[in-house]
Amino acid sequence: MARWYDFESWPRLAEYVEDVTRDGSPVSKFESAVEAVINGDVATLGSRLGENPELVRARSTRVTHFDPPAHRATLLHYVAANGVEGYRQRTPTNAVAVAKMLLEAGAEVDALADLYGGRHTTMSMLVSSCHPANAGVQVALVDTLLDFGAAIEGHGSGEWTSPLMTALAFGYGKAAEALVRRGARVENIAAAAGLGRLADARQLLTTANREDRHRALALAAQHGHVEILRVLLDAGEDPNRYNPKGNHGHSTPLHQAAGSGHDMVVQLLVERGARLDIKDTIFQGTPLGWAEYGGRTDIAEYLRAQGAKTEEA
C-alpha cells in the first residue's frame, strides 16, 4: 500500500497520514495546494496562496522509494507532471493558468528538485513529460516559463539539464522547436539531427566529437530524419551500437525507428547493415517486436521480409 502511493515504507506513509490530517499543519496546507495544482482548481489554489503566501516556495516532505528518496518538489514542479508521485502526474487543460498563478505569486521559475538521480527544474521535467503534451499545453507552458525568466540553456545537474536536448531525447519536437524559437542554441550536431536541420548537421559534422555523432544518429532515427541519418552513416556511424545513455540507451536506432513508425529510416538502416536480431536490454525485444507492439504493421511486414523472426521463432 505504501509503495502504491510512492512512499519508502509503511512508517513513512503513516507519518504522512498523521501530518496531512492534522488541521493547519504545513504538510496539510502544502498537499491541499498540490491537489489544486494537478486538478486545475484555480479557485482553491488562489485561496490557499492568499491564506499562506509562503506555500509558493514550500517543498514536498514526502520520502519515496526513488532516487533520491525526497524529491522536495515545489508546487510549480507539479505543473510539469513528471518526477513527482506517479498518481499525481496529470495535466489539467488550464495548466497554463495554474502556472501563471504560481509564478505571479512568486514561485521560483528555476527552483531545483531532486528527481531522477539529479537536480532538475520545472522546465526540464515539462519537456520530457507526456501529460502536458497529450493535454496540448506543453508548448504554451514552455512559453510561460520562459516569459517568467526560465533558463533556456538549462540549469541543474544530472541527465536532463538542457531543455532542448531533453525535449528531443523524449521525442517532443514541438517543444524543442518552441525552445529554438525563443533562443535556444543549436550548437551541436545532435541538436541539429533531432530538429531535422540537414544543412546545420552537415556543417557541424566536421567538428563533431564521437559522442555527439553517436547521439545525432540516435536522434535522427528516433525523429525520422532520413537524410541526416544518411549523412551520418556515410560518415561511418555504426547502426548497430546501442544508443547513448540519456537517449534510450537500452535500444538501437532500428528499435527507435521501428517503434516510432519511420519506415524510410527503418529501410535505410537495414540497407546499411542494421542487425535484425539485436534485443533491447529492458524488454528483450527485437526491432520487429517493437514494430508489432506499436502496431506498425507495414514496418513489421518489411522486417519479416528481410528475415526478421518473431520473438517465439
Backbone bond lengths (Angstrom), bond angles and torsions (degrees), N, CA, C in turn:
res aa  C-N    CA-C-N  psi(-1)  N-CA   C-N-CA  omega(-1)  CA-C   N-CA-C  phi
1 M - - - 1.458 - - 1.529 111.05 -
2 A 1.336 116.91 -42.59 1.462 120.45 179.61 1.527 110.39 -62.26
3 R 1.328 117.24 -43.56 1.462 120.79 -179.23 1.526 111.74 -66.83
4 W 1.317 117.39 -31.49 1.465 120.42 178.12 1.524 110.44 -57.91
5 Y 1.331 116.11 -36.58 1.456 121.11 178.36 1.526 112.43 -97.50
6 D 1.336 116.02 16.74 1.469 123.52 173.68 1.522 113.82 66.50
7 F 1.331 117.46 30.49 1.458 120.03 173.73 1.526 109.96 -93.04
8 E 1.320 115.34 153.62 1.463 121.07 -178.64 1.525 111.96 -65.06
9 S 1.335 115.94 -37.52 1.460 119.90 -173.99 1.525 109.36 -159.61
10 W 1.320 115.41 170.65 1.462 119.89 176.71 1.528 112.20 -61.97
11 P 1.341 119.36 -43.48 1.468 118.71 177.45 1.534 112.51 -59.00
12 R 1.340 117.40 -36.07 1.467 119.55 178.41 1.531 110.91 -67.10
13 L 1.312 116.50 -38.41 1.464 119.89 176.56 1.524 110.47 -65.99
14 A 1.324 116.25 -43.48 1.466 120.03 -179.96 1.529 110.76 -62.34
15 E 1.320 116.04 -40.51 1.466 120.88 178.00 1.532 110.37 -61.77
16 Y 1.325 115.99 -43.43 1.460 121.13 179.13 1.527 111.12 -62.77
17 V 1.330 116.43 -46.09 1.470 120.38 -178.85 1.524 110.40 -59.86
18 E 1.315 115.68 -41.26 1.467 119.10 179.17 1.527 110.81 -62.77
19 D 1.340 116.39 -42.81 1.465 120.36 -178.54 1.531 112.20 -70.17
20 V 1.338 116.01 -43.03 1.452 119.20 -172.58 1.523 112.10 -74.40
21 T 1.312 117.46 -22.30 1.468 120.38 179.50 1.521 112.89 -92.80
22 R 1.315 116.66 0.16 1.466 120.13 177.47 1.524 108.77 -89.10
23 D 1.323 116.97 113.63 1.459 121.68 -176.70 1.524 111.73 -53.82
24 G 1.335 115.35 129.73 1.448 120.30 174.86 1.512 115.03 82.02
25 S 1.319 118.77 0.54 1.464 119.94 179.87 1.526 109.86 -71.47
26 P 1.333 117.93 153.31 1.475 119.79 177.50 1.521 112.54 -56.84
27 V 1.329 116.58 -38.22 1.466 119.66 179.31 1.519 110.61 -65.32
28 S 1.309 116.95 -43.66 1.458 121.29 179.32 1.530 111.10 -60.33
29 K 1.305 116.66 -43.90 1.468 120.65 -179.73 1.527 111.06 -64.87
30 F 1.324 116.31 -44.91 1.462 120.04 -178.35 1.525 111.31 -65.87
31 E 1.316 116.53 -47.25 1.463 119.88 -176.49 1.530 111.43 -66.03
32 S 1.311 117.50 -33.10 1.458 120.71 175.54 1.528 110.35 -64.44
33 A 1.326 115.68 -40.47 1.462 119.79 178.33 1.524 111.00 -67.38
34 V 1.327 117.53 -37.40 1.465 120.82 177.00 1.524 110.25 -59.35
35 E 1.317 116.47 -45.76 1.459 119.83 -179.79 1.531 111.13 -61.03
36 A 1.305 116.60 -36.78 1.462 119.94 177.40 1.528 110.69 -66.15
37 V 1.333 117.09 -38.61 1.469 121.42 179.28 1.520 110.68 -63.09
38 I 1.310 117.72 -51.67 1.463 120.15 -173.29 1.528 112.53 -74.21
39 N 1.325 116.63 -19.44 1.461 120.45 177.61 1.527 113.11 -96.27
40 G 1.333 116.66 -3.37 1.451 120.04 -178.82 1.511 113.67 68.47
41 D 1.308 116.44 27.55 1.468 121.76 -178.16 1.534 108.68 -88.92
42 V 1.339 115.53 82.19 1.461 119.77 -174.47 1.526 111.89 -68.76
43 A 1.307 117.95 -27.85 1.461 119.78 178.78 1.517 110.66 -64.83
44 T 1.339 116.50 -49.07 1.458 120.19 178.74 1.518 110.84 -66.14
45 L 1.336 116.87 -41.71 1.461 119.57 -179.76 1.523 110.58 -61.35
46 G 1.326 116.29 -45.10 1.462 119.44 178.43 1.516 111.73 -60.35
47 S 1.334 116.30 -39.06 1.457 120.48 178.68 1.525 111.24 -65.08
48 R 1.319 115.92 -44.59 1.475 120.24 -179.56 1.528 110.84 -62.97
49 L 1.325 116.59 -42.96 1.461 119.90 -179.52 1.523 111.18 -68.95
50 G 1.326 115.98 -34.53 1.460 118.70 177.62 1.519 111.94 -65.92
51 E 1.322 115.92 -40.00 1.465 121.06 179.97 1.533 112.02 -74.12
52 N 1.344 115.41 -33.51 1.472 120.44 -175.65 1.529 109.45 -138.09
53 P 1.327 117.54 79.76 1.470 120.51 -177.20 1.524 113.96 -57.29
54 E 1.338 117.20 -24.85 1.469 120.34 -178.70 1.526 112.71 -70.14
55 L 1.325 117.08 -14.45 1.464 119.69 -179.46 1.520 112.33 -60.21
56 V 1.324 117.66 -28.97 1.453 120.73 -175.27 1.529 112.17 -64.28
57 R 1.345 116.67 -20.14 1.463 120.69 177.19 1.535 112.37 -114.58
58 A 1.301 116.00 4.33 1.467 119.74 178.23 1.522 110.27 -70.58
59 R 1.336 115.80 164.80 1.459 120.64 -177.61 1.527 110.91 -133.61
60 S 1.311 114.35 152.34 1.464 120.38 176.60 1.524 110.37 -62.43
61 T 1.325 115.53 142.68 1.474 121.01 176.50 1.526 111.56 -109.46
62 R 1.319 117.69 7.69 1.461 120.84 -179.41 1.523 110.97 -61.21
63 V 1.327 115.43 144.75 1.458 121.74 174.56 1.529 107.11 -114.70
64 T 1.324 116.17 114.81 1.460 122.36 -172.17 1.530 110.92 -105.07
65 H 1.328 115.18 -174.96 1.467 120.72 175.14 1.524 111.25 -103.53
66 F 1.341 117.19 18.74 1.457 121.38 -179.93 1.524 110.53 -97.27
67 D 1.331 115.90 -176.39 1.463 122.62 179.48 1.527 108.50 -115.20
68 P 1.342 117.69 115.54 1.463 128.31 -6.83 1.532 110.99 -78.55
69 P 1.327 118.00 166.35 1.468 121.10 -174.21 1.531 114.49 -63.26
70 A 1.319 117.90 -36.88 1.467 121.02 -179.26 1.524 108.84 -107.77
71 H 1.352 117.17 111.14 1.469 118.25 -176.67 1.523 112.86 -79.28
72 R 1.316 118.54 -22.92 1.460 122.85 175.38 1.536 112.44 55.60
73 A 1.309 116.77 37.35 1.466 120.78 -179.04 1.519 111.48 -69.69
74 T 1.322 115.14 145.58 1.459 121.43 171.56 1.530 108.65 -87.54
75 L 1.319 116.15 172.94 1.459 119.73 176.47 1.527 111.36 -59.34
76 L 1.333 116.71 -36.97 1.461 119.86 -179.22 1.518 111.45 -64.27
77 H 1.340 117.75 -35.04 1.464 119.69 177.99 1.527 111.55 -59.65
78 Y 1.311 117.16 -33.83 1.465 119.70 -179.21 1.532 111.77 -66.02
79 V 1.323 117.89 -21.53 1.459 120.96 175.91 1.528 110.38 -64.68
80 A 1.328 117.09 -30.84 1.467 121.04 -179.58 1.525 112.50 -72.01
81 A 1.332 117.41 -19.72 1.469 122.09 179.30 1.522 111.50 55.37
82 N 1.321 115.80 49.67 1.454 120.65 -176.88 1.529 108.92 -161.61
83 G 1.331 115.99 135.73 1.460 120.11 176.26 1.515 114.36 87.06
84 V 1.324 116.70 -17.95 1.463 120.74 178.88 1.528 108.72 -94.12
85 E 1.318 117.80 -167.60 1.462 121.05 -178.40 1.529 110.62 -54.37
86 G 1.330 115.83 135.16 1.458 119.88 -175.64 1.513 113.88 -56.48
87 Y 1.320 116.79 -42.65 1.460 119.51 -177.27 1.528 112.51 -72.58
88 R 1.339 116.49 -9.44 1.460 120.37 177.86 1.534 112.28 -102.51
89 Q 1.286 117.35 5.64 1.456 120.76 179.39 1.530 109.15 -86.13
90 R 1.302 114.66 83.52 1.456 121.41 176.80 1.521 109.17 -148.60
91 T 1.324 114.83 156.57 1.459 120.67 -172.86 1.524 110.85 -125.83
92 P 1.322 118.07 116.80 1.470 120.16 175.92 1.529 110.10 -74.95
93 T 1.305 116.59 158.09 1.465 120.19 -177.76 1.525 112.46 -66.23
94 N 1.326 117.00 -21.28 1.461 120.54 179.42 1.529 111.52 -101.45
95 A 1.323 116.47 31.17 1.469 121.02 -177.41 1.529 112.01 -59.84
96 V 1.322 117.36 -31.84 1.466 119.43 178.87 1.528 110.55 -64.23
97 A 1.324 116.68 -42.39 1.466 120.21 177.81 1.522 110.98 -63.48
98 V 1.329 116.16 -38.47 1.467 120.50 177.40 1.529 110.22 -62.71
99 A 1.337 116.05 -47.26 1.464 120.07 -179.49 1.522 111.12 -61.09
100 K 1.323 116.71 -44.35 1.466 120.05 -179.82 1.525 111.30 -62.70
101 M 1.323 116.97 -39.24 1.459 119.96 178.69 1.524 110.72 -60.62
102 L 1.341 115.91 -44.14 1.455 119.91 179.88 1.525 111.44 -66.68
103 L 1.309 117.10 -43.75 1.464 120.82 -177.75 1.524 111.50 -68.52
104 E 1.301 116.82 -39.23 1.467 119.93 177.68 1.528 111.80 -68.49
105 A 1.335 115.27 -24.00 1.470 119.16 177.95 1.525 111.82 -84.67
106 G 1.343 116.94 -2.99 1.464 119.55 175.44 1.510 115.84 111.12
107 A 1.335 118.27 12.45 1.464 119.87 177.32 1.522 109.78 -60.81
108 E 1.319 115.67 140.17 1.463 121.20 178.39 1.529 108.46 -79.76
109 V 1.334 117.18 113.71 1.451 121.21 -170.45 1.522 113.19 -64.14
110 D 1.340 117.15 -31.77 1.463 120.83 -179.59 1.531 112.58 -110.83
111 A 1.330 116.36 27.54 1.468 119.16 175.01 1.521 109.20 -57.67
112 L 1.326 116.49 142.48 1.464 121.75 -177.66 1.521 110.37 -101.82
113 A 1.321 115.51 133.93 1.461 121.84 172.79 1.526 107.84 -115.88
114 D 1.326 116.21 155.99 1.463 121.69 -176.44 1.533 109.16 -91.24
115 L 1.324 116.14 94.93 1.456 122.54 -171.28 1.527 110.90 -133.33
116 Y 1.331 115.85 142.24 1.465 121.63 173.90 1.529 112.60 51.08
117 G 1.300 116.68 42.42 1.455 120.81 175.52 1.513 114.77 75.03
118 G 1.331 118.00 9.74 1.460 121.23 179.19 1.508 110.59 -144.65
119 R 1.335 115.74 -164.62 1.465 121.59 177.81 1.524 107.48 -120.97
120 H 1.341 116.13 122.22 1.456 119.43 -167.57 1.523 112.84 -133.13
121 T 1.326 113.48 150.40 1.452 121.29 177.17 1.526 110.24 -88.98
122 T 1.323 114.99 169.80 1.461 119.87 173.56 1.526 110.46 -60.79
123 M 1.334 117.61 -38.41 1.462 120.76 -177.87 1.518 112.00 -60.39
124 S 1.327 117.07 -48.27 1.465 119.01 -177.06 1.525 111.54 -65.66
125 M 1.326 117.40 -33.73 1.449 120.43 176.39 1.534 111.06 -73.52
126 L 1.312 117.38 -34.89 1.459 121.73 179.80 1.522 111.91 -63.21
127 V 1.325 116.83 -47.08 1.466 119.66 -173.60 1.527 112.42 -79.36
128 S 1.328 117.27 1.81 1.466 120.63 175.24 1.526 111.53 -117.02
129 S 1.325 116.86 13.69 1.469 121.17 -174.47 1.524 111.82 -110.41
130 C 1.330 115.84 132.79 1.466 120.18 179.24 1.525 112.46 -74.37
131 H 1.314 117.66 -25.16 1.469 120.09 -171.88 1.532 113.05 -67.14
132 P 1.335 119.73 -50.39 1.468 118.11 176.06 1.520 112.29 -66.38
133 A 1.349 117.04 -30.93 1.466 119.23 177.16 1.521 110.37 -65.67
134 N 1.330 116.94 -46.27 1.468 120.90 -179.87 1.529 111.95 -65.65
135 A 1.332 115.48 -30.15 1.474 119.41 178.61 1.524 112.37 -80.04
136 G 1.336 116.46 -7.14 1.456 120.54 177.99 1.511 114.82 78.43
137 V 1.338 117.44 19.88 1.467 119.73 -176.36 1.527 112.96 -122.43
138 Q 1.328 117.66 6.33 1.464 119.52 -176.21 1.528 112.28 -60.82
139 V 1.332 117.11 -48.21 1.463 120.38 -179.00 1.531 111.01 -64.80
140 A 1.313 116.87 -41.72 1.471 119.78 178.55 1.523 111.08 -62.72
141 L 1.325 116.88 -36.75 1.468 119.73 177.58 1.532 110.97 -69.93
142 V 1.330 117.08 -36.87 1.468 119.94 174.54 1.523 109.58 -57.17
143 D 1.329 116.41 -48.85 1.468 120.27 -179.95 1.524 111.57 -62.66
144 T 1.317 116.76 -38.56 1.467 120.08 179.93 1.521 111.27 -63.44
145 L 1.330 116.78 -47.32 1.464 120.13 178.90 1.522 111.14 -60.94
146 L 1.336 116.59 -41.65 1.464 119.81 178.77 1.517 111.37 -66.72
147 D 1.315 117.28 -37.07 1.474 120.49 176.91 1.523 111.57 -58.94
148 F 1.328 116.11 -30.20 1.467 120.86 -179.69 1.523 112.52 -97.43
149 G 1.348 117.02 15.42 1.460 120.47 169.85 1.511 116.72 94.97
150 A 1.329 119.14 15.85 1.467 119.88 178.35 1.524 110.24 -60.00
151 A 1.321 115.82 145.37 1.465 121.84 -179.14 1.528 109.35 -72.44
152 I 1.312 116.20 114.14 1.458 119.56 -174.86 1.521 112.68 -73.56
153 E 1.321 117.67 -25.75 1.465 120.42 179.19 1.525 112.36 -93.65
154 G 1.297 116.41 1.79 1.454 118.66 172.95 1.503 114.73 104.54
155 H 1.327 113.84 160.94 1.457 121.89 -175.41 1.519 107.27 -161.83
156 G 1.315 117.20 140.11 1.457 120.16 177.65 1.511 112.09 116.62
157 S 1.335 116.47 -155.42 1.463 121.04 -178.04 1.521 109.39 -149.53
158 G 1.323 115.96 159.02 1.453 120.48 179.43 1.512 111.55 106.39
159 E 1.319 115.88 -161.93 1.460 121.95 -174.00 1.524 113.76 -66.87
160 W 1.320 117.90 -35.79 1.456 119.85 -164.54 1.527 111.69 -118.58
161 T 1.321 117.20 65.63 1.463 119.91 -179.10 1.522 112.50 -97.56
162 S 1.328 118.55 -33.44 1.463 121.47 179.43 1.524 109.38 -85.19
163 P 1.331 118.72 115.24 1.459 119.30 178.92 1.522 113.08 -57.30
164 L 1.334 117.08 -42.28 1.460 119.97 -178.42 1.523 111.42 -63.45
165 M 1.326 117.71 -50.70 1.457 120.22 -177.68 1.527 111.59 -68.70
166 T 1.326 116.61 -29.86 1.464 120.39 177.07 1.521 110.28 -68.62
167 A 1.329 117.24 -45.78 1.468 120.28 178.34 1.519 110.86 -58.97
168 L 1.322 117.01 -42.09 1.465 120.42 179.74 1.524 111.36 -67.71
169 A 1.315 117.05 -41.16 1.464 120.71 -178.74 1.517 111.27 -60.78
170 F 1.331 117.09 -34.33 1.462 120.32 -177.92 1.529 112.92 -96.18
171 G 1.318 116.13 6.04 1.458 120.00 171.98 1.508 115.88 85.08
172 Y 1.336 118.57 16.42 1.456 120.62 -177.25 1.536 109.87 -99.62
173 G 1.334 114.46 79.20 1.453 121.22 -175.75 1.515 113.51 -63.22
174 K 1.335 117.84 -36.55 1.462 120.28 -179.59 1.532 111.05 -65.68
175 A 1.317 116.06 -39.36 1.467 119.33 177.04 1.521 110.21 -65.93
176 A 1.343 116.20 -40.30 1.465 120.26 178.32 1.525 110.83 -62.12
177 E 1.324 116.91 -44.31 1.467 120.29 178.86 1.525 111.11 -64.03
178 A 1.326 116.68 -36.49 1.469 119.70 177.74 1.525 110.75 -63.42
179 L 1.322 116.66 -40.22 1.460 120.42 178.41 1.528 110.99 -64.47
180 V 1.333 117.17 -41.54 1.464 120.22 177.92 1.523 110.23 -65.19
181 R 1.314 116.11 -41.80 1.471 120.17 177.78 1.518 111.74 -57.91
182 R 1.336 116.18 -32.90 1.468 121.01 -179.11 1.527 113.03 -90.91
183 G 1.336 117.39 2.10 1.464 118.57 173.24 1.507 117.57 120.09
184 A 1.325 119.90 1.09 1.464 121.05 177.29 1.525 109.23 -63.35
185 R 1.312 117.58 136.38 1.454 122.34 -175.32 1.532 111.46 -83.46
186 V 1.323 115.14 135.76 1.466 121.41 172.83 1.523 105.63 -100.60
187 E 1.337 115.07 87.80 1.458 119.27 -169.35 1.519 113.94 -117.17
188 N 1.333 117.96 6.44 1.456 119.60 174.38 1.522 109.22 -141.27
189 I 1.314 116.25 160.61 1.453 120.95 -174.11 1.525 112.33 -65.68
190 A 1.325 117.45 -27.61 1.467 119.73 178.76 1.521 110.43 -64.88
191 A 1.325 117.30 -43.24 1.463 120.40 177.89 1.523 110.46 -64.42
192 A 1.318 117.14 -44.27 1.459 120.98 179.43 1.521 111.21 -61.51
193 A 1.332 116.48 -40.14 1.463 120.91 -179.75 1.517 111.00 -65.70
194 G 1.317 117.39 -44.24 1.454 120.48 -180.00 1.514 112.85 -64.74
195 L 1.327 116.09 -33.68 1.461 121.17 -178.86 1.528 112.54 -83.99
196 G 1.333 117.08 -10.58 1.452 120.39 -179.45 1.512 114.13 78.89
197 R 1.321 117.48 27.15 1.466 122.08 -178.31 1.530 109.30 -93.92
198 L 1.319 115.03 91.07 1.456 121.38 -172.65 1.526 112.43 -63.12
199 A 1.315 117.96 -47.25 1.461 120.56 -178.53 1.527 111.07 -61.95
200 D 1.336 116.23 -42.96 1.467 119.63 178.04 1.521 110.80 -64.30
201 A 1.324 116.61 -39.96 1.460 120.09 -179.63 1.522 111.17 -62.36
202 R 1.316 116.27 -43.56 1.464 119.70 178.69 1.521 111.49 -62.13
203 Q 1.328 116.33 -41.97 1.461 120.24 -179.03 1.526 111.34 -67.87
204 L 1.328 116.49 -41.75 1.465 120.59 -176.31 1.527 112.71 -76.95
205 L 1.319 116.89 -17.84 1.462 120.35 -179.02 1.523 111.59 -60.76
206 T 1.317 117.08 -34.63 1.463 120.38 -173.73 1.529 112.67 -64.61
207 T 1.319 117.26 -27.41 1.468 120.77 -178.34 1.525 112.94 -114.08
208 A 1.345 116.95 4.84 1.470 120.41 -175.96 1.524 111.24 -72.15
209 N 1.337 115.38 141.08 1.456 118.85 175.45 1.528 109.80 -84.95
210 R 1.319 115.36 173.66 1.463 120.79 -174.19 1.529 111.61 -60.80
211 E 1.336 116.57 -41.53 1.463 120.12 -178.07 1.523 111.54 -65.22
212 D 1.336 117.23 -43.29 1.457 120.17 -179.66 1.522 111.61 -66.28
213 R 1.327 117.65 -36.94 1.466 120.68 177.89 1.530 110.19 -65.69
214 H 1.323 115.68 -40.00 1.469 120.32 178.44 1.535 110.12 -63.07
215 R 1.310 116.04 -44.92 1.467 120.48 179.78 1.528 110.68 -66.80
216 A 1.326 116.39 -35.95 1.461 120.37 178.42 1.523 110.84 -62.53
217 L 1.330 117.15 -41.27 1.460 120.51 178.59 1.526 110.44 -61.47
218 A 1.310 116.00 -44.10 1.465 120.56 179.62 1.525 111.03 -61.16
219 L 1.317 116.98 -45.69 1.466 120.27 -176.58 1.527 112.19 -72.17
220 A 1.326 117.63 -36.53 1.461 119.71 177.81 1.525 110.45 -62.59
221 A 1.329 116.66 -41.34 1.462 120.33 178.74 1.515 111.06 -68.45
222 Q 1.322 117.53 -43.72 1.466 121.74 -177.81 1.524 111.87 -63.24
223 H 1.339 116.29 -38.65 1.463 120.40 -175.84 1.534 113.12 -94.85
224 G 1.326 117.59 -1.49 1.450 120.20 174.04 1.509 116.13 80.36
225 H 1.328 118.22 27.47 1.465 121.58 -178.22 1.533 109.46 -94.34
226 V 1.317 114.74 86.27 1.462 120.80 -168.61 1.524 112.70 -67.00
227 E 1.328 118.97 -38.30 1.462 119.80 -177.80 1.524 111.85 -69.75
228 I 1.318 116.98 -35.80 1.466 119.33 175.25 1.515 109.98 -67.63
229 L 1.320 116.46 -39.18 1.458 120.18 176.24 1.526 110.23 -59.67
230 R 1.330 116.81 -41.44 1.453 120.48 179.53 1.536 111.20 -61.51
231 V 1.323 116.26 -42.33 1.466 120.87 178.29 1.532 110.41 -59.76
232 L 1.311 116.82 -43.19 1.465 120.95 -178.41 1.529 111.67 -68.95
233 L 1.305 116.62 -40.64 1.458 119.67 177.60 1.529 110.69 -66.69
234 D 1.320 117.00 -39.14 1.466 120.64 176.22 1.529 111.31 -61.76
235 A 1.343 115.20 -29.80 1.467 120.23 179.87 1.523 112.60 -82.83
236 G 1.339 116.45 0.34 1.455 119.86 174.32 1.508 116.73 103.50
237 E 1.319 118.47 8.04 1.461 119.69 178.57 1.522 110.57 -68.12
238 D 1.315 115.72 143.45 1.464 122.77 -174.31 1.530 110.14 -91.06
239 P 1.327 119.00 119.23 1.465 120.16 -179.24 1.519 113.59 -73.68
240 N 1.329 117.48 -7.56 1.467 119.93 -175.37 1.526 113.82 -104.01
241 R 1.305 117.28 6.57 1.461 119.75 174.47 1.528 109.28 -78.82
242 Y 1.315 115.57 143.04 1.460 117.99 170.15 1.523 108.29 -64.90
243 N 1.317 116.21 147.21 1.453 120.64 179.21 1.527 110.41 -61.06
244 P 1.342 117.17 155.60 1.465 119.33 -178.88 1.527 112.44 -69.44
245 K 1.304 115.75 158.53 1.459 121.67 176.45 1.525 109.38 -56.02
246 G 1.328 115.25 135.39 1.459 120.27 -177.73 1.510 113.12 93.88
247 N 1.324 116.49 -10.25 1.469 121.40 178.12 1.521 109.88 -129.63
248 H 1.330 114.78 56.34 1.467 120.89 179.97 1.529 110.21 56.23
249 G 1.329 114.48 54.48 1.457 121.31 -174.62 1.511 115.02 -65.89
250 H 1.319 117.84 -5.71 1.453 120.96 176.85 1.524 111.97 -81.89
251 S 1.340 116.62 -5.77 1.459 120.89 -172.25 1.520 110.78 -131.45
252 T 1.337 115.77 169.27 1.462 122.27 177.06 1.529 109.79 -101.64
253 P 1.336 117.78 169.23 1.469 119.15 174.78 1.527 112.71 -55.70
254 L 1.338 117.27 -35.90 1.460 119.70 -179.33 1.530 111.37 -67.19
255 H 1.316 117.70 -37.74 1.465 120.23 175.03 1.533 110.34 -57.89
256 Q 1.335 115.07 -49.45 1.459 118.96 -175.96 1.520 111.72 -65.50
257 A 1.323 117.43 -41.36 1.457 120.64 179.94 1.523 110.93 -66.15
258 A 1.334 116.72 -42.62 1.466 120.57 179.88 1.522 110.96 -65.35
259 G 1.313 116.95 -44.52 1.459 120.48 -179.16 1.516 113.17 -68.09
260 S 1.347 116.71 -28.91 1.467 120.77 -178.23 1.517 112.83 -89.73
261 G 1.330 117.42 -7.77 1.457 120.29 177.08 1.512 115.41 83.52
262 H 1.326 117.59 25.16 1.462 120.91 -179.16 1.534 109.13 -93.03
263 D 1.326 115.16 87.25 1.456 119.13 -171.36 1.518 113.66 -65.40
264 M 1.338 118.55 -38.60 1.460 121.02 -179.84 1.522 111.31 -67.00
265 V 1.321 116.55 -35.52 1.460 120.61 176.60 1.525 110.23 -67.28
266 V 1.316 116.20 -43.90 1.461 120.45 177.64 1.523 110.12 -56.86
267 Q 1.328 116.49 -47.54 1.459 120.36 -178.45 1.521 111.35 -61.73
268 L 1.339 117.47 -44.70 1.457 120.28 -179.78 1.518 111.62 -62.89
269 L 1.326 116.93 -43.72 1.464 120.26 179.73 1.525 111.31 -61.36
270 V 1.321 116.68 -43.48 1.464 120.06 179.66 1.523 110.33 -64.91
271 E 1.328 116.77 -42.00 1.462 120.37 178.58 1.525 111.71 -62.13
272 R 1.329 116.33 -29.69 1.462 120.98 -178.60 1.539 112.56 -93.74
273 G 1.322 116.70 12.56 1.451 119.35 171.28 1.509 116.88 99.80
274 A 1.326 118.47 12.27 1.469 119.98 177.40 1.526 109.58 -63.08
275 R 1.299 116.63 128.28 1.466 121.54 -179.45 1.521 110.63 -73.00
276 L 1.329 114.55 143.31 1.455 120.92 -178.76 1.517 113.00 -91.92
277 D 1.335 116.44 -11.85 1.464 119.91 -172.18 1.521 114.25 -102.91
278 I 1.322 118.09 -1.50 1.462 119.77 179.87 1.522 109.61 -69.10
279 K 1.325 116.71 133.64 1.461 121.51 179.60 1.523 110.73 -103.88
280 D 1.317 115.48 143.35 1.461 117.94 174.49 1.525 109.02 -68.57
281 T 1.314 116.05 157.71 1.463 120.55 -170.60 1.524 114.13 -89.30
282 I 1.320 118.05 -0.71 1.469 120.72 177.79 1.525 110.88 -105.59
283 F 1.310 116.47 -54.05 1.467 120.83 -175.17 1.530 113.24 -98.19
284 Q 1.348 115.30 -7.63 1.462 120.68 -178.34 1.526 111.71 58.51
285 G 1.330 115.40 40.84 1.458 120.64 179.08 1.515 111.78 -109.44
286 T 1.326 116.69 145.80 1.456 122.55 173.66 1.522 109.59 -82.86
287 P 1.336 118.10 169.12 1.472 119.07 173.64 1.525 112.77 -55.68
288 L 1.332 117.16 -36.76 1.464 119.77 175.97 1.527 110.28 -61.70
289 G 1.322 116.72 -44.10 1.462 120.03 177.93 1.515 111.84 -59.56
290 W 1.320 116.46 -39.10 1.466 120.20 178.27 1.527 110.75 -65.77
291 A 1.335 116.30 -41.82 1.464 119.80 178.89 1.523 110.60 -63.44
292 E 1.320 116.49 -42.94 1.468 120.10 179.77 1.521 110.86 -64.92
293 Y 1.322 116.48 -44.06 1.464 120.55 -179.13 1.526 111.03 -62.46
294 G 1.333 116.65 -37.38 1.461 120.78 -178.15 1.510 113.98 -86.29
295 G 1.329 117.71 2.90 1.453 120.35 179.09 1.518 113.75 71.91
296 R 1.334 116.64 23.89 1.466 121.26 179.34 1.530 108.54 -88.36
297 T 1.322 115.90 75.73 1.465 120.51 -169.47 1.522 112.81 -65.51
298 D 1.337 117.83 -39.79 1.461 119.79 -179.95 1.527 111.25 -63.73
299 I 1.327 115.49 -41.71 1.463 119.14 178.88 1.520 110.33 -67.42
300 A 1.318 116.99 -40.80 1.462 120.45 178.82 1.529 110.19 -60.38
301 E 1.321 117.10 -43.16 1.465 120.41 178.88 1.522 110.95 -64.00
302 Y 1.314 116.88 -40.91 1.465 120.49 178.35 1.529 110.88 -62.34
303 L 1.320 117.24 -45.12 1.463 120.76 -178.69 1.531 110.89 -64.54
304 R 1.311 116.43 -39.08 1.472 118.98 176.65 1.533 110.38 -63.15
305 A 1.330 115.61 -39.61 1.467 119.46 179.78 1.525 111.75 -65.12
306 Q 1.327 116.31 -24.32 1.463 121.22 177.82 1.527 112.62 -88.07
307 G 1.339 116.39 -1.52 1.455 120.61 176.07 1.500 115.64 110.09
308 A 1.318 117.94 2.81 1.461 120.19 178.99 1.518 109.31 -68.21
309 K 1.323 115.70 141.70 1.450 121.70 -179.75 1.521 109.90 -107.75
310 T 1.332 116.02 152.40 1.451 119.97 174.13 1.508 109.30 -66.23
311 E 1.333 116.66 164.25 1.465 121.11 -176.21 1.526 111.85 -59.32
312 E 1.329 117.74 -33.74 1.462 120.75 -176.48 1.519 112.84 -82.50
313 A 1.356 116.68 -19.11 1.461 120.27 -172.96 1.519 111.71 -77.00
